[in-house]
Amino acid sequence: MKLRKDNDWGLVWVPLTKTFHFVNRKTGAKENVTVEENAYELRAKSEAYGLEDLSLPTPEQTRVALEAALESGRENAVAQLLTFNTEVV
């Protein structure tokens, strides 16, 4: 894992669109991490994983965000992912 010198990036989960974004706290720059999916498909995936709170990311979305954080060296985002308390597949 390559660590970034500008460790001002954080991870933001948007429950309304069920997407993750990296956001730079200093510049406000934003990078998409996950692609928006069809609401019906997301609901079905959430229910299949037994998620009672449909505003949480699915394990697949968490995995994609974790991979993106590790590949880009944004270790702050890795710690943030742990707060969502979801599995990673």
C-alpha positions, 0 to 999 in steps of 0.5 A: 500500500502506497501512503499519500502525503496529502492525507486530507482525504476522507470517505463519505457515505451518502445514504440517499444514493447509497454511494461512497465518495472520497472528499478532500477536507482542504480543497473540497475535491470529490472522487466517486468510489462506488457507482450508483445502482438501481434502487430495487437491486440495492434493496434486494442485495441489502435484504439478501445480506440481512441488512435491517438498516437499508441506509448502510452499504452492502458488503460489496460496496464496502469491499469496493470502497476498501479496495479503492482506499488501499490502492490509493493509499488513503488509510484514513478511509480504511479506518472509516469503513470499520465504523459501518459495521458491515461485512466485506465480501 
